[in-house]
Amino acid sequence: MKRKIIAGNWKMYKTLDEGFLFLDAFI
């Protein structure tokens, strides 16, 4: 759930942790 939210709003999260989670959702 959280990963989908981050993937949909990754531009709103400019932090390294959120960025890694965003990439992990695609990998």
Beta strands, then each sheet from edge to edge (+ up, - down):
end
